[in-house]
């Protein structure tokens, strides 16, 4: 393989990664993909997942071997041919018996191909959680591009909460974190997975923090750790709260966003 030209797309990185794992790259290309792996955390995750997929396949996929009976018949034919004078016609196994043996080997090959293809499809297909994170980040970006990142502007939780009730007939907890350096700025309604959901808006200096609350009836809050992810330069932190699943998104530094989530959950009594 020739040394690759400059590549930046996700598809090209995945092609390089697969060729790298199959030992199909030359030295220059190996250096290129190893540099990409060092610089791209998401690509490293895909590398690890692909390695795990291959390990799983190798440990669970049964290798079909030629039956002992078939190998014995072939050996007998070869021995019989050696024992007969030149020009003697040798009677081969019946067409039906040969067809049965080849059917068995073909079925094993098809099974292996199907399992591998299914595994690769599952690996490359975005997970529901990844799709949800992408939608949350996209909504946050649209809000930042609009005239204001909220539909109702208020630092008073007693104004924001009734506003949600009037619009959606439901409202998440609205906590006041101004004393912690995260003042409430207002709220807005976003559409996530075809459903309107409330979004609280807080600020930290020049940064905007969106708190997306997806309702789930009769759900109790948990003390399980929040899950963190990144998308397009934005940090997303998710957790299960009382009657809502929450997702916080911002371009704020990760440590400050973690502090915000900790303070929010404490004030909401969900920590």
Secondary structure by P-SEA (a helix, b strand, c coil): cccccccccaaaaaaaaaaaaaccccaaaaaaaaaaaaacaaaaaaaaaaaaaaaaaaacbbbbcccaaaaaaaaaaaaaaaaccccbbbbcccaaaaaaaaaaaaaaaaaaaaaaaaaaaaaacccaaaaaaaaaaaaaaaaaacccccccccccaaaaaaaaaaacccccbbbbccccccccccccccccccbbbbbbbbbcccbbbbbbbbbbcbbbbbccbbbbbccccbbbbbbbcccbbbbbbccccaaaaaaaaaaaaaaaccc
